Amino acid sequence: MTETLDRTDRETATPRYDDAFDVIVVGAGLAGSAAAVTMADRDLDVLLVERGRYPGAKNVFGGVLYTPTIRELVDIDEAPLERYIAERRFGMLTDRDETAVSISPGGWHEPPHNDSYTVLRGEFDEWFADQAVDAGATLLTETTVTGLVKEDGRIVGIETDRPDGTIRAPYVVLAEGGNSLVSEGADLRRRESRENVAVGVKEVLEFPHHENAIEERFRLTGEAGASYHYFGEGAVGEAFGGGFIYTNEDTVSVGLAYRLSDAATTQPDPEGTLNAFKTHPKVAPLLRDARTVEYTAKTIPEGGVESMPELVHDGAVIVGDAAGLVLNNGVHLEGTNMAVESGFHAGKAVAEAASGARRDDAALTQYREDLTDSFVVRNLERYDWLMETVQSDREFLFEELPRAVADAGSEYFQMDRAPKEEHASAARQRLLEAVGGYTGAAKLAFRYRNLI
Ligand SMILES: Cc1cc2nc3c(=O)[nH]c(=O)nc-3n(C[C@H](O)[C@H](O)[C@H](O)COP(=O)(O)OP(=O)(O)OC[C@H]3O[C@@H](n4cnc5c(N)ncnc54)[C@H](O)[C@@H]3O)c2cc1C
């Protein structure tokens, strides 16, 4: 059954869908479409249900799409990609200074470009869901899943907001993203605490009066792009988080992600915080004369392995952000690759279960095992310690260190008639003062040794 349904057939279409599918996927984001492609490729009848007018219509993200898994599933060369990432730059901001490190290996200019591309989700998600439809899945848009149907403890279908909106199927893949109301409503996961969730705000900006603004300001040629990451008080004030600028083909995505608990206390106004970041003296020149064409806000799960829900239930599996699979720690902001990888493993497991090759529960459990062995859980485990450590060093990392590094840099390169030796010594002194002397530096290096 290959087709796409939308508003036109909204009033009549639902009933014939009952029991017509092997599996229902809730949400046509990256995780949902990855699962749908994987299962349709294995000849399952797949129903992909999306609340948006089209897949991606409601999706928010920075966004660099990381493609190592997705290129195994579909022909990524056909995808609506904006630019490949040729430079990653990390800047520490005080209220007026910046100290930055730029990483730009020559190899990133060659395919597959380190599997990192900027995309606009409105375009990309629609294309990706189309790949699932081409593989044989049915896409049902403008349909919100409102609950799950349970019989004798097993999940056997979904409730939707369509008239007569119950649709039954032997398996359900929950790929509804971070705002996982369906999974929470069915007690498959609990609501995250504010300490484990970040608020993400993002604007897309265009440069109506400067044709080559992106190339000139970010020093780019051809299809090369850049991702700029910022932290320190100049990025998010007193909040725990950071800012970013990503170059698309003709626009830039500018945004912030910081703890939801700070959105309730130190930085209660995300729009105001974003404006302060955009007008920071080291950021503003990159965005001069730009016009905002889109503003979006969304939550990002960042609780790591500790807050992952049970992934496998009787008749259902949870994937992507709905399962808390995001690595957001200041150095990495990765969820796209994890969403696709989890959708892929879940799709394989459901296909196995539906084929009857293995007992149902054993086959679905394979999803948890494969995910645990994959980079997804291993990366989350590797950085589990980092958030807590950064949180406890928050004032030092976001305020004192950026100031000390900026002061030390300015001192080291000070141009006057004093011998360099004096400036070098003063710069060293300033850094040592900030880190608590040689002992403090050694303790710090030990605390963060796992970063390398
Ligand atoms: C501001 C911000 C910046 C980010 N930057 C990056 C980045 O640069 N790189 C990166 O790798 N990751 C980034 N992420 C994380 C990344 O966006 C997510 O990890 C990824 O999108 C998760 O994919 P998903 O398919 O699980 O969920 P989503 O992309 O959220 O997709 C969920 C889908 O389900 C649909 N849906 C939800 N509820 C229902 C329902 N009840 N019924 C029907 N449909 C429903 C939604 O409309 C949506 O289409 C960022 C996130 C944010 C918020």
The ligand as a MOL file (V3000), in Angstrom:
LIG
                    3D

  0  0  0     0  0            999 V3000
M  V30 BEGIN CTAB
M  V30 COUNTS 53 58 0 0 0
M  V30 BEGIN ATOM
M  V30 1 C 17.2380 24.0270 18.9120 0
M  V30 2 C 17.7110 22.6270 18.5990 0
M  V30 3 C 18.9140 22.4540 17.9350 0
M  V30 4 C 19.3600 21.1690 17.6110 0
M  V30 5 N 20.5150 21.0510 16.8800 0
M  V30 6 C 20.9360 19.8310 16.4910 0
M  V30 7 C 22.0410 19.6850 15.6050 0
M  V30 8 O 22.6290 20.6710 15.1420 0
M  V30 9 N 22.4330 18.4270 15.2530 0
M  V30 10 C 21.7960 17.3100 15.7250 0
M  V30 11 O 22.1960 16.1940 15.3760 0
M  V30 12 N 20.7250 17.4150 16.5490 0
M  V30 13 C 20.2700 18.6460 16.9260 0
M  V30 14 N 19.1490 18.7600 17.7070 0
M  V30 15 C 18.4680 17.5290 18.1540 0
M  V30 16 C 17.6690 16.9240 17.0020 0
M  V30 17 O 16.8700 17.9120 16.4130 0
M  V30 18 C 16.8020 15.7720 17.5130 0
M  V30 19 O 17.5920 14.8840 18.2510 0
M  V30 20 C 16.1280 15.0140 16.3630 0
M  V30 21 O 15.3410 15.8820 15.6000 0
M  V30 22 C 15.2710 13.8840 16.9320 0
M  V30 23 O 14.5400 13.2700 15.9140 0
M  V30 24 P 13.1890 12.5090 16.2460 0
M  V30 25 O 12.7300 11.9300 14.9570 0
M  V30 26 O 13.3630 11.6210 17.4030 0
M  V30 27 O 12.1780 13.6490 16.7350 0
M  V30 28 P 11.5930 14.8700 15.9350 0
M  V30 29 O 12.5470 15.3610 14.9310 0
M  V30 30 O 11.1070 15.8200 16.9810 0
M  V30 31 O 10.3270 14.2620 15.1550 0
M  V30 32 C 9.1500 13.8880 15.8270 0
M  V30 33 C 8.0060 13.8910 14.8160 0
M  V30 34 O 6.8450 13.3810 15.4220 0
M  V30 35 C 5.7160 14.2190 15.1250 0
M  V30 36 N 4.7760 14.0500 16.2350 0
M  V30 37 C 4.9530 14.3820 17.5380 0
M  V30 38 N 3.8930 14.0360 18.2730 0
M  V30 39 C 3.0080 13.4610 17.4200 0
M  V30 40 C 1.7230 12.9070 17.5870 0
M  V30 41 N 1.1530 12.8610 18.7910 0
M  V30 42 N 1.0820 12.4220 16.4970 0
M  V30 43 C 1.6730 12.4730 15.2620 0
M  V30 44 N 2.9050 12.9920 15.0530 0
M  V30 45 C 3.5730 13.4660 16.1190 0
M  V30 46 C 6.3300 15.6140 15.0410 0
M  V30 47 O 5.5250 16.5100 14.3150 0
M  V30 48 C 7.6510 15.3010 14.3340 0
M  V30 49 O 7.5150 15.2800 12.9410 0
M  V30 50 C 18.6400 20.0280 18.0230 0
M  V30 51 C 17.4270 20.1950 18.6900 0
M  V30 52 C 16.9420 21.4750 18.9560 0
M  V30 53 C 15.6110 21.6280 19.6260 0
M  V30 END ATOM
M  V30 BEGIN BOND
M  V30 1 1 1 2
M  V30 2 1 2 3
M  V30 3 2 2 52
M  V30 4 2 3 4
M  V30 5 1 4 5
M  V30 6 1 4 50
M  V30 7 2 5 6
M  V30 8 1 6 7
M  V30 9 1 6 13
M  V30 10 2 7 8
M  V30 11 1 7 9
M  V30 12 1 9 10
M  V30 13 2 10 11
M  V30 14 1 10 12
M  V30 15 2 12 13
M  V30 16 1 13 14
M  V30 17 1 14 15
M  V30 18 1 14 50
M  V30 19 1 15 16
M  V30 20 1 16 17
M  V30 21 1 16 18
M  V30 22 1 18 19
M  V30 23 1 18 20
M  V30 24 1 20 21
M  V30 25 1 20 22
M  V30 26 1 22 23
M  V30 27 1 23 24
M  V30 28 2 24 25
M  V30 29 1 24 26
M  V30 30 1 24 27
M  V30 31 1 27 28
M  V30 32 2 28 29
M  V30 33 1 28 30
M  V30 34 1 28 31
M  V30 35 1 31 32
M  V30 36 1 32 33
M  V30 37 1 33 34
M  V30 38 1 33 48
M  V30 39 1 34 35
M  V30 40 1 35 36
M  V30 41 1 35 46
M  V30 42 1 36 37
M  V30 43 1 36 45
M  V30 44 2 37 38
M  V30 45 1 38 39
M  V30 46 1 39 40
M  V30 47 2 39 45
M  V30 48 1 40 41
M  V30 49 2 40 42
M  V30 50 1 42 43
M  V30 51 2 43 44
M  V30 52 1 44 45
M  V30 53 1 46 47
M  V30 54 1 46 48
M  V30 55 1 48 49
M  V30 56 2 50 51
M  V30 57 1 51 52
M  V30 58 1 52 53
M  V30 END BOND
M  V30 END CTAB
M  END
